[in-house]
């Protein structure tokens, strides 16, 4: 727990009756203003002396547009006639949720009803302790217009007739798209190999003035309203660039959203499924010739002289996973990186570790926190780095 929360007063009531047993939320008993203050103190402590005094004095965290109902993806566990999330600090125990406030409560009621219909169709639950059974997860993804995609994640490719009826129940309940994903391994993952889908193949998401398609397995920011705040913040730092480099590009969100502010965008992403969707999104937004995406590992992109020469002198935007950039990528960027790096991070600890390498040749010139995950200990931070002359 954040040190700043030790003496923070606790609320006497909160929206969800499953708190604090449910592990989905950690801070419903703390006023939102106090959550922000604690996150700000934690980020300042993580960065320590690496944060210049001028930036430290002006450092703030931008509040989320909505402290509840903000998540655009939720992975609900199906286990032993329980539908919900894990008990806090008890992986094999599931809270049977009657409501959830991380997505709009009305949508949760619908998803819960689809689960009930699936069970009535004869689909057996999974057992998370013994790794037996069939239905592992119901994963709901929605867009900012409250259209939604539902994935049934199963351990076997059986019960086809029952799956068809359950999918129809989801479509009747309002789903735009329904997917059947197969995960036969013991590894507890809410992703899987596509078996089939009903309804639309993809779900459109809307970011600023762009439309981006996302599938059942592709990564997408879970709080678009908060991520739009990040995009607006970084726009002045990329505007006017002849070419912007977008690494860890996913389905092309950052490059496509900011394409109007730069000459061209070069993007790289390792996942073949995400690259295919990024190419479709480029076409969907009429950006052929202005945005290019390649399938490649980031370290390989930086090592390949045919590609790395195209990144020299441009603005680089990186939004890596929680593990951060890592020593190899940071060493290459420190040696051969562009004049400016805009580093979007969901893990300030690994971001600060990466900066310890990058600071050999870069200075931290701007930073800002963004609370994309209220009621949890997580937040995002943007750091802008300039190469020293």
N, C-alpha and C positions, 0 to 999 in steps of 0.2 A: 504494500500500500504506500502511496505517496506520503512523505513525511509531513507535508502541509496539512494532511487530513487528520492527523492525530488528535488535534484539539478543535476540529471543526464541528460545530453543533449539528446534530442529526434532526431530520424532519420527523414529525410524529405520524405522518401519513404519506402515501405515495400511490401512483395510479394502479400498479399491478399487484394483485393478491398473492402472486407466486414469488414475489421478492421477499426475503433474500435467498430463499431456497434455490431458485433457478439460477443457473450460471450465465444466462444470457445478458443480464445486467449486473453491474457491481456497485452502482452509486445512486440508486433511486431515492435513498434516504438522505441525500446531500443536495442542497439547493444548487441549481445550475450555475449560478454566479460563483459559488464556492468550488464547483468542479473545475471551472475555467481557471480560477486562481491557483488551484493545486497543480493543474497541468502546466501552467506557465512557470511555476516555481520548479517543477520537476525538469522541464526542458532547460531552464537556465542552469540548474545544477549539473545536468548531463554535459552541457557544452563547457561549463566552467570558464577557465581563462582563455579558451580558444575563441570565445565570443568577445569582439572588441567592445571597449567600455561604451562607446557611442551607441552601438547596436543594443547592448544590454540595457541601457537606460531607457530606450524607446521600445523595448520588446513587448509585444502583446500577442494574444491568441484571438483570432477572429471566431466569434461564436457561430454555432451551427444555425441555419435558418429555422430549424425545428428540433427541439430536444427529444421529441418522441415521434414515432411513426416515420422515421427518415430512411430506414434501410430499404434498399431495392432488391435485396436477395436475402432469403432466410432458408436455412437447411434444417428441416424438422425431422427428428429421429422417430422411426416407427419400431417399437420394441415391446413385445409382450402386452399387447392391448394398451400401450401408452403412446401418446403422440405429443411430442414436445421437444424440450431441450434437456441437456444434462444437468444433474444436480451439481451445484458448485463444489468443485474439488473432488467429485466422485464420478469418474468417467463412465462406469457401468450402470449408474442409477439414472433413470429418466423421470423428469417431472412431467406428469400428464397435464398439459396446459389446457385450461378452459378459456384463456385469453392471452394475448401477447400485444405489447405496446411498441415493439420495435418496428412493426409495420402497421399500417392502418388497422385498427381492431376489426373493422367490418370485413377486410380482406382475410384476416386470420380466421374469422368465423366461417367464411366460405371454404378455406383450405381445410379446416377441421372437418367440415361437412363432407368434403371430397374424400378425406381419409376414411370417414365412417362408411361412405358409399363403397369404397374400395374393399373394405373389410367385409361388408355385406355381399359383395360380389364373389367372395371366397378367396381373396388374396391373403395368405398367411403373413403375419409379422415376422421380422427377424429377431433373433436374440443376440444382443450385443456382447453378452458374456460368453456364450457357448459358440458363437459364430455359426448359428443354424437358422434356418427359416428363409424367407423370400423377400419381403418388402422392407428395405433398409431406410430409405429416406423419401420424403416428399420435399422437393426443392422448388420454391416459388421465386420467380424473378419478375419484377414489374418495371414499367417505365413511369416517367413523370406524369403521364396522362392516365395512369392507373389501369393500363392494359397489362395483362400478365401471361407468363409462360410457366407451365408446371412440368417438372420432371419426376417421374417415378424411377427411383434407383433400386434395382433388385439384385439379388445374388445369383439368380439363375434365369435362363431364357426359357421359362416354362409358363404355364397358366396363361397362354395366349388369349383364349376366349375371355377369361376374367379380366385380363388387362385391357382388352378392347372395350368391355363394358365400363371399366373404371375410367378409362380415358374419355369415353363419351359423357360420363357423369361430370368430368372436369370441364369439358366443352359446354355442356348444358349450364354449368354454373358460371360461365363467362370467360373461360380461358381462351386466349387467342391462339395458343400453341400448346401441345402436350407432347412430351418426349418420354420414351422408355429407354433408360440407360442401364447397362449391365456392368456390375462390379462383382465378379465372382471371388475376388481375393479376400483374405482376412483383414487386409489393411482397411482401416475405417475411413473411406473416402466417399464424399457425396458427389463424385463425378463418375463417369463410366463410358463404356463404348456404346454408341447409339445402336439401338435395335430397330426402332421405327419411330415415326412421329405422326400425329394427327393434327389437323388444322394447319396454320401457317408454319413454315419451316423456321423462321427467325422472328425475334421480337425487336421492333424498332425502339431505339432510345433517342432522346432528344437532348442535346448538349449545346447551349447557346443557340445559334441558329442552324445547327447541323443535325442531320438524321444519321444515326449509326445503327447497323444491325448487330445483334448479339445472339449467340446460340446458347445451348444448355451448358456447354463446357467452357466457354470463353470467359476470360477475366474481364470484369468491367467495374468501374468505381461504384461503391455501394451507397454513396450519398452524392447524387449528381448536383443537388443544390449547393452543397459545400464545395464540390470540386469545381463548379463554375466560379466560385469565389477565388479559388486558386488560379484558374485560368486567367481571370481578370487581373490578378496581382502580377502574374508573370508576363502578361502581354507587353508592357513597356520595356521589359528586358530582352525581348526577342524582336520587337517591331523594327522594321527597316533592314533586317538581315537579308543578305543576298540568298543565303541558303541556311535553313534551320535543320539540325540533325536531331531526330527523335529516336532514341534508343529505348529498348523495352516497350515497343510501340503498341503491343496488344492489338486491338482491332483498329488502330489508327486514330484514337480519340484526340490526343493532344495535337498531333500534326495537322489533322483535318480541321479541328476547331480553330487553330491559329493560322491556317494557311493564308488567309486574306491579309495578314500583317507582315508576311515575308515574301521573298521572291519565289523560292522553291523549298520543298521539304523532302529530305531523305530520311526514311524510317527503316528500322531493323527490328525484327521480332523472330524468336526461335520457334514458337508453336506454329505448325503448319495450318491448323484450323484457324488460328487468329489471323495469320497472313492472308489466307483465302478470304476471310471476312473483311480484312482491311482493304483488299483489292476491290471487293464489291462496294465497300463504303466510299472509296475514292471515286468510283464510277457513279454511285448514287448521288454524290454531292457535286458532280461535274468538275472534278479536280484532276482529270487525266492530264499528264504533262507537267503538272505543278506539284503533285505529291507522288513520290515513288517509295515502294516498300519492298524489301528483300527479306528472305528467310535466312537468318544467320544468327549464330551466337555472338553476343556483344564483344567478347574478347577476340573472336575471329575477325569481326568487322574491323576492330582497331589494329589487328596484326596484318591484315591483308593490305598491301600497299596500293592495290588497284581500287580499294574502297576507302582506305584511310586518307588517301590524298584528297578525296572528295569532301572530307570533313574539316580539312585544315582551314583556319581563319573564320569559321562560322560559329554561330551560337549553338551550343549543345544542350538539349533538354533530356534529363534522365529521370525516370520514375521506376526504380527497381523494386523487386520484392523485398520482404522484410529482412532478408539476409544482406541487403545492401549491394554495393558495387563489388566489394572484395579487393584484396591486395593487388591481384594481377591487373584488373581493369584500372584501378586507381593509379598504379605505377605507369601504365601506358598513357593515361590521360595526363598525368603530371608531366611526362616527358614530351608528349606530342599533341596534347589537347588544344582546343581552340581558345580564342581570346576570352570567351565567357561560357561558364557552365551554370545552368539552372537545374538544381538538384531538388526534386520533389521526393519526400521520404515519408513512409508510414512507420518508420522505426528510427527515432532520433539517436538511439545508442549506436547502431551501425552507421548512421550518417556521420556522427561525430568521429567514429573510428576511421571512416573513409577520409574525412577531412584531415586527419593527422598525416596521411600520406600526401594528399593533394596540396596541403599548405606549403609544401616545399617550393611550389611554383605559383600557387594561387593565394589570393587574399579574399577573405569573406567580406563582402561589401553590403549585403542586405540579407535579412532573414525575417520570416514571419511564420507564426504558428496558426494552424487551422483546426478547429475541432469538428472533425467529420464523424466522430463516434461518441456522442453524448451517452451518459450512463455507463461508460466503460473507461478503462485506463488508457485507451489508445487515442492518438491524435496524429495529425500530419504536420510536417514542417517543410518550408521551402528555404533553401539556402542559395544565394547567388554568389558565384565565385568569379573573380577577374584575374587573369594571368598577369603576373608582374612583368614589367618591361625588362 
